[in-house]
């Protein structure tokens, strides 16, 4: 059974940092591109960042470039999203996905605000 779980959401103030983690079943993690998406209230789910199976290639949505860093530890079937200088527009539910197929976690809420 495929399992994908996100950890680390919560409430932060503008300018602060947060790290999200994603733990996935080995069958959909090892050897596959992984990614983070987010969905703000009233908006469509959007791409945030992705990382190749070996971690050598990463891609970011323009608004998070220079602030967010995606990484992975294959031996632990875990992926991370380090988010710095968070802004209110970063608020949303953050989802982990595996590009092995249509595999998604249930999401974790990130709220940036006063």
Backbone as a printed PyTorch tensor [residue, N CA C, xyz], in Angstrom:
tensor([[[  0.8410,  -1.1830,   0.0000],
         [  0.0000,   0.0000,   0.0000],
         [  0.8880,   1.2490,   0.0000]],

        [[  0.5920,   2.1540,  -0.9160],
         [  1.3750,   3.3750,  -1.0220],
         [  0.9930,   4.3360,   0.0940]],

        [[  2.0140,   4.8610,   0.7490],
         [  1.7780,   5.8560,   1.7860],
         [  2.6730,   7.0590,   1.5530]],

        [[  2.0890,   8.2260,   1.6040],
         [  2.8200,   9.4870,   1.5120],
         [  2.2840,  10.3880,   2.6060]],

        [[  3.1720,  10.8980,   3.4390],
         [  2.7440,  11.6920,   4.5870],
         [  3.6140,  12.9350,   4.7110]],

        [[  2.9560,  14.0730,   4.8790],
         [  3.6690,  15.3340,   5.0930],
         [  3.7150,  15.6760,   6.5760]],

        [[  4.7840,  16.3460,   6.9870],
         [  4.9610,  16.7630,   8.3770],
         [  5.4990,  18.1900,   8.4080]],

        [[  5.1650,  18.9050,   9.4680],
         [  5.8640,  20.1550,   9.7380],
         [  5.1190,  21.4450,   9.4960]],

        [[  3.8730,  21.3980,   9.1170],
         [  3.1310,  22.6310,   8.9000],
         [  2.8330,  23.3480,  10.2060]],

        [[  2.2520,  24.5270,  10.0820],
         [  1.8960,  25.3020,  11.2600],
         [  1.7580,  26.7710,  10.9430]],

        [[  1.7980,  27.5840,  11.9850],
         [  1.6490,  29.0350,  11.8640],
         [  2.9760,  29.7070,  12.1340]],

        [[  3.3900,  30.5830,  11.2200],
         [  4.5960,  31.3800,  11.4200],
         [  4.3030,  32.8310,  11.0720]],

        [[  5.2070,  33.6950,  11.4720],
         [  5.0850,  35.1060,  11.1520],
         [  5.8460,  35.4130,   9.8670]],

        [[  5.4640,  36.4820,   9.1670],
         [  6.2080,  36.8640,   7.9480],
         [  7.6890,  37.0320,   8.2390]],

        [[  8.5050,  36.5100,   7.3210],
         [  9.9450,  36.5870,   7.4740],
         [ 10.5610,  35.3930,   8.1810]],

        [[  9.7390,  34.5770,   8.8040],
         [ 10.2500,  33.4010,   9.5120],
         [ 10.4390,  32.2230,   8.5630]],

        [[ 10.9780,  31.1330,   9.1220],
         [ 11.2870,  29.9480,   8.3350],
         [ 10.5180,  28.7320,   8.8500]],

        [[ 10.4130,  27.7400,   7.9880],
         [  9.7450,  26.4870,   8.3490],
         [ 10.2920,  25.3990,   7.4510]],

        [[ 10.3700,  24.1820,   7.9870],
         [ 10.7760,  23.0430,   7.1620],
         [  9.6670,  22.0060,   7.1380]],

        [[  9.3080,  21.5910,   5.9440],
         [  8.3520,  20.5100,   5.7590],
         [  9.1030,  19.2390,   5.4150]],

        [[  8.5400,  18.1210,   5.8320],
         [  9.0980,  16.8180,   5.4960],
         [  8.0200,  15.9620,   4.8600]],

        [[  8.4570,  15.0730,   3.9870],
         [  7.5540,  14.1300,   3.3390],
         [  8.1780,  12.7450,   3.4430]],

        [[  7.4420,  11.8160,   4.0310],
         [  7.8820,  10.4320,   4.1150],
         [  7.0040,   9.5960,   3.2010]],

        [[  7.6320,   8.7920,   2.3540],
         [  6.8690,   8.0310,   1.3740],
         [  7.2840,   6.5690,   1.3720]],

        [[  6.4040,   5.7440,   0.8690],
         [  6.7330,   4.3410,   0.6890],
         [  7.8680,   4.2220,  -0.3180]],

        [[  8.7190,   3.2560,  -0.0810],
         [  9.8580,   3.0870,  -0.9630],
         [  9.4880,   2.8180,  -2.4050]],

        [[  8.3300,   2.1860,  -2.6070],
         [  7.9130,   1.8220,  -3.9670],
         [  7.6190,   3.0390,  -4.8350]],

        [[  7.3470,   4.1800,  -4.2320],
         [  7.0520,   5.3920,  -5.0140],
         [  8.0650,   6.4860,  -4.7620]],

        [[  9.1270,   6.1700,  -4.0430],
         [ 10.1290,   7.1920,  -3.7360],
         [ 11.4440,   6.9280,  -4.4580]],

        [[ 12.0540,   5.8070,  -4.1390],
         [ 13.3410,   5.5110,  -4.7340],
         [ 13.2560,   5.4200,  -6.2500]],

        [[ 14.1160,   6.1760,  -6.9240],
         [ 14.1660,   6.1340,  -8.3660],
         [ 13.1940,   7.0570,  -9.0680]],

        [[ 12.4220,   7.8400,  -8.3110],
         [ 11.4060,   8.7060,  -8.9140],
         [ 11.5840,  10.1700,  -8.5300]],

        [[ 11.2280,  11.0210,  -9.4890],
         [ 11.1330,  12.4460,  -9.1910],
         [ 10.0480,  12.6600,  -8.1420]],

        [[ 10.2960,  13.6050,  -7.2280],
         [  9.3310,  13.9580,  -6.2020],
         [  9.0820,  15.4610,  -6.2590]],

        [[  7.9610,  15.8920,  -5.6890],
         [  7.6760,  17.3140,  -5.7470],
         [  6.7840,  17.8090,  -4.6210]],

        [[  6.7320,  19.1290,  -4.5090],
         [  5.8270,  19.8100,  -3.5850],
         [  4.8910,  20.7080,  -4.3950]],

        [[  3.6360,  20.6830,  -4.0280],
         [  2.6260,  21.5700,  -4.5870],
         [  1.9180,  22.2350,  -3.4150]],

        [[  1.1830,  23.2920,  -3.6990],
         [  0.4160,  23.9480,  -2.6360],
         [ -0.9020,  24.4700,  -3.2010]],

        [[ -1.8470,  24.6230,  -2.2980],
         [ -3.1620,  25.1520,  -2.6880],
         [ -3.5790,  26.2040,  -1.6880]],

        [[ -3.6840,  27.4280,  -2.1600],
         [ -4.1410,  28.5350,  -1.3190],
         [ -5.6600,  28.5420,  -1.2950]],

        [[ -6.2530,  29.1370,  -0.2850],
         [ -7.7180,  29.1900,  -0.2020],
         [ -8.3180,  29.8250,  -1.4510]],

        [[ -9.2790,  29.1410,  -2.0410],
         [ -9.9700,  29.6630,  -3.2140],
         [ -9.1900,  29.6000,  -4.5100]],

        [[ -8.0370,  28.9420,  -4.4840],
         [ -7.2150,  28.8780,  -5.6970],
         [ -6.9410,  27.4350,  -6.0860]],

        [[ -6.4330,  27.2790,  -7.3080],
         [ -6.0720,  25.9520,  -7.7990],
         [ -4.7620,  25.5060,  -7.1430]],

        [[ -4.5760,  24.2030,  -7.0880],
         [ -3.3100,  23.6650,  -6.6010],
         [ -2.2160,  24.0340,  -7.6020]],

        [[ -1.0590,  24.4650,  -7.0870],
         [  0.0180,  24.8950,  -7.9680],
         [  1.3340,  24.2210,  -7.6020]],

        [[  2.1910,  24.1370,  -8.6000],
         [  3.5290,  23.5740,  -8.4330],
         [  4.3790,  24.5070,  -7.5830]],

        [[  5.1910,  23.9230,  -6.6990],
         [  6.1270,  24.7080,  -5.8960],
         [  7.5710,  24.3430,  -6.2340]],

        [[  7.8780,  23.0450,  -6.1680],
         [  9.2460,  22.6210,  -6.4130],
         [  9.2710,  21.1330,  -6.7190]],

        [[ 10.3160,  20.7050,  -7.4370],
         [ 10.4990,  19.2850,  -7.6920],
         [ 11.9760,  18.9500,  -7.6330]],

        [[ 12.2530,  17.6520,  -7.4560],
         [ 13.6280,  17.1880,  -7.3440],
         [ 13.7470,  15.8500,  -8.0570]],

        [[ 14.8230,  15.6820,  -8.8040],
         [ 15.0180,  14.4480,  -9.5520],
         [ 15.2990,  13.2840,  -8.6080]],

        [[ 15.2630,  12.0790,  -9.1620],
         [ 15.3950,  10.8830,  -8.3310],
         [ 16.6950,  10.8500,  -7.5520]],

        [[ 17.7520,  11.4220,  -8.1120],
         [ 19.0500,  11.3930,  -7.4350],
         [ 19.3890,  12.7190,  -6.7660]],

        [[ 18.4700,  13.6640,  -6.7910],
         [ 18.6990,  14.9420,  -6.1260],
         [ 19.5540,  15.9190,  -6.8950]],

        [[ 19.9680,  15.5580,  -8.0880],
         [ 20.8990,  16.4260,  -8.8170],
         [ 20.2070,  17.5690,  -9.5390]],

        [[ 18.9340,  17.4090,  -9.8280],
         [ 18.2070,  18.4550, -10.5490],
         [ 16.9930,  18.9020,  -9.7500]],

        [[ 16.8380,  20.2090,  -9.6290],
         [ 15.6960,  20.7810,  -8.9190],
         [ 15.0520,  21.8700,  -9.7650]],

        [[ 13.7740,  22.0650,  -9.5480],
         [ 13.0370,  23.1290, -10.2130],
         [ 12.1470,  23.8250,  -9.1910]],

        [[ 11.9630,  25.1290,  -9.3880],
         [ 11.1690,  25.9150,  -8.4580],
         [ 10.2220,  26.8390,  -9.2060]],

        [[  9.0740,  27.0540,  -8.6070],
         [  8.1600,  28.0830,  -9.0930],
         [  8.8280,  29.4360,  -8.8500]],

        [[  8.6050,  30.3660,  -9.7570],
         [  9.3550,  31.6250,  -9.7210],
         [  9.2560,  32.3670,  -8.3800]],

        [[  8.1040,  32.3630,  -7.7730],
         [  7.9200,  33.1750,  -6.5610],
         [  8.6630,  32.6210,  -5.3460]],

        [[  9.1290,  31.3680,  -5.4230],
         [  9.8200,  30.7790,  -4.2730],
         [ 11.3140,  30.6280,  -4.5150]],

        [[ 11.7570,  30.9190,  -5.7290],
         [ 13.1850,  30.8040,  -6.0330],
         [ 13.9990,  31.7000,  -5.1110]],

        [[ 15.0700,  31.1460,  -4.5600],
         [ 15.9160,  31.8990,  -3.6480],
         [ 15.4330,  31.8660,  -2.2110]],

        [[ 14.2120,  31.4110,  -1.9640],
         [ 13.6740,  31.3220,  -0.6050],
         [ 13.4480,  29.8890,  -0.1540]],

        [[ 13.0440,  29.0210,  -1.0680],
         [ 12.7410,  27.6290,  -0.7480],
         [ 13.8500,  26.7250,  -1.2890]],

        [[ 14.1160,  25.6570,  -0.5610],
         [ 15.0790,  24.6540,  -1.0020],
         [ 14.4900,  23.2710,  -0.8190]],

        [[ 14.4700,  22.5030,  -1.9050],
         [ 13.9700,  21.1320,  -1.8640],
         [ 15.1670,  20.1900,  -1.7870]],

        [[ 15.0240,  19.1210,  -1.0160],
         [ 16.1000,  18.1440,  -0.8870],
         [ 15.5000,  16.7870,  -0.5710]],

        [[ 16.3150,  15.7500,  -0.6570],
         [ 15.8240,  14.4060,  -0.3650],
         [ 16.9450,  13.5430,   0.1780]],

        [[ 16.5470,  12.5580,   0.9770],
         [ 17.4670,  11.5390,   1.4710],
         [ 16.8960,  10.2080,   1.0470]],

        [[ 17.4490,   9.6180,   0.0220],
         [ 16.8680,   8.4050,  -0.5590],
         [ 16.9130,   7.2240,   0.4050]],

        [[ 17.9620,   7.1210,   1.1780],
         [ 18.0570,   5.9940,   2.1120],
         [ 16.9340,   6.0110,   3.1450]],

        [[ 16.3530,   7.1940,   3.3760],
         [ 15.2890,   7.3270,   4.3660],
         [ 13.9260,   7.5310,   3.7310]],

        [[ 13.8550,   7.4740,   2.3960],
         [ 12.5810,   7.7120,   1.6770],
         [ 11.9160,   9.0070,   2.1460]],

        [[ 12.7000,  10.0360,   2.2890],
         [ 12.2160,  11.2980,   2.8370],
         [ 12.6600,  12.4750,   1.9770]],

        [[ 11.7640,  13.4230,   1.8310],
         [ 12.0220,  14.6460,   1.0820],
         [ 11.7120,  15.8300,   1.9890]],

        [[ 12.4010,  16.9300,   1.7510],
         [ 12.2120,  18.1110,   2.5800],
         [ 11.9370,  19.3420,   1.7240]],

        [[ 11.3080,  20.3310,   2.3430],
         [ 11.1710,  21.6460,   1.7410],
         [ 11.5170,  22.6590,   2.8230]],

        [[ 12.6720,  23.2880,   2.6780],
         [ 13.0970,  24.3340,   3.5930],
         [ 12.5800,  25.6560,   3.0580]],

        [[ 11.7840,  26.3420,   3.8560],
         [ 11.1470,  27.5830,   3.4140],
         [ 11.6260,  28.7400,   4.2770]],

        [[ 12.2600,  29.7030,   3.6520],
         [ 12.7760,  30.8730,   4.3650],
         [ 12.0440,  32.1270,   3.9170]],

        [[ 12.1130,  33.1460,   4.7650],
         [ 11.4720,  34.4390,   4.4660],
         [ 10.0270,  34.2280,   4.0020]],

        [[  9.2880,  33.4790,   4.7690],
         [  7.9040,  33.1880,   4.3910],
         [  7.0630,  34.4490,   4.3880]],

        [[  6.1400,  34.4840,   3.4400],
         [  5.2590,  35.6280,   3.2630],
         [  3.8000,  35.1720,   3.2980]],

        [[  2.8820,  36.0740,   3.5590],
         [  1.4640,  35.6700,   3.6320],
         [  0.9820,  34.9440,   2.3800]],

        [[  1.5220,  35.2970,   1.2340],
         [  1.0840,  34.6340,  -0.0070],
         [  1.5730,  33.1880,  -0.1080]],

        [[  2.4320,  32.7630,   0.8140],
         [  2.8620,  31.3670,   0.8600],
         [  1.8720,  30.4970,   1.6310]],

        [[  0.8780,  31.1110,   2.2120],
         [ -0.1300,  30.3690,   2.9630],
         [ -0.8770,  29.3900,   2.0720]],

        [[ -1.0830,  28.1930,   2.5880],
         [ -1.8340,  27.1950,   1.8400],
         [ -1.6050,  25.8030,   2.3980]],

        [[ -2.2280,  24.8520,   1.7650],
         [ -1.9920,  23.4470,   2.1010],
         [ -0.8940,  22.9380,   1.1660]],

        [[  0.1400,  22.3950,   1.7460],
         [  1.2950,  21.9030,   0.9850],
         [  1.2030,  20.3890,   0.8490]],

        [[  1.3360,  19.9500,  -0.3970],
         [  1.2040,  18.5300,  -0.7190],
         [  2.5100,  17.9800,  -1.2670]],

        [[  2.8040,  16.7910,  -0.8590],
         [  3.9320,  16.0390,  -1.3920],
         [  3.3920,  15.1130,  -2.4780]],

        [[  4.1130,  14.9860,  -3.5560],
         [  3.6810,  14.0610,  -4.5970],
         [  4.8590,  13.2610,  -5.1220]],

        [[  4.5220,  12.0530,  -5.5780],
         [  5.4930,  11.2220,  -6.2690],
         [  5.1250,  11.1910,  -7.7400]],

        [[  6.1220,  11.3730,  -8.5950],
         [  5.9100,  11.3160, -10.0260],
         [  5.9440,   9.8770, -10.5490]],

        [[  5.9830,   8.9150,  -9.6150],
         [  5.8490,   7.5160, -10.0230],
         [  4.4650,   7.2610, -10.5780]],

        [[  3.5300,   8.0900, -10.2330],
         [  2.1410,   8.0010, -10.6750],
         [  1.3690,   9.1320, -10.0320]],

        [[  0.0670,   8.9680,  -9.9390],
         [ -0.7460,  10.0220,  -9.3310],
         [ -0.8200,   9.8000,  -7.8240]],

        [[  0.3100,   9.9270,  -7.1560],
         [  0.4050,   9.6730,  -5.7340],
         [  0.6440,  10.9800,  -4.9790]],

        [[ -0.2540,  11.2400,  -4.0470],
         [ -0.2070,  12.4820,  -3.2740],
         [ -0.3740,  12.1900,  -1.7880]],

        [[  0.2140,  13.0350,  -0.9640],
         [ -0.0750,  13.0080,   0.4450],
         [ -1.3680,  13.7680,   0.7220]],

        [[ -1.7660,  13.7850,   1.9820],
         [ -3.0130,  14.4440,   2.3430],
         [ -2.8360,  15.9360,   2.6040]],

        [[ -1.5880,  16.3810,   2.6810],
         [ -1.3180,  17.8020,   2.8040],
         [ -1.1130,  18.2500,   4.2370]],

        [[ -0.3830,  19.3430,   4.3630],
         [ -0.1620,  19.9590,   5.6650],
         [ -0.3440,  21.4680,   5.5240]],

        [[ -1.0310,  22.0570,   6.4840],
         [ -1.3680,  23.4790,   6.4010],
         [ -0.1850,  24.3410,   6.8320]],

        [[  0.1290,  25.3160,   6.0040],
         [  1.1280,  26.3320,   6.3280],
         [  0.4160,  27.6790,   6.3290]],

        [[  0.5020,  28.3810,   7.4310],
         [ -0.1430,  29.6850,   7.5420],
         [  0.8980,  30.7230,   7.9250]],

        [[  0.9710,  31.7730,   7.1230],
         [  1.9130,  32.8560,   7.3840],
         [  1.1010,  34.1220,   7.6260]],

        [[  1.1300,  34.5860,   8.8220],
         [  0.3320,  35.7620,   9.1000],
         [  0.4850,  36.2140,  10.5180]],

        [[ -0.0650,  37.3800,  10.7430],
         [  0.0260,  37.9620,  12.0790],
         [ -1.1780,  37.5720,  12.9170]]])
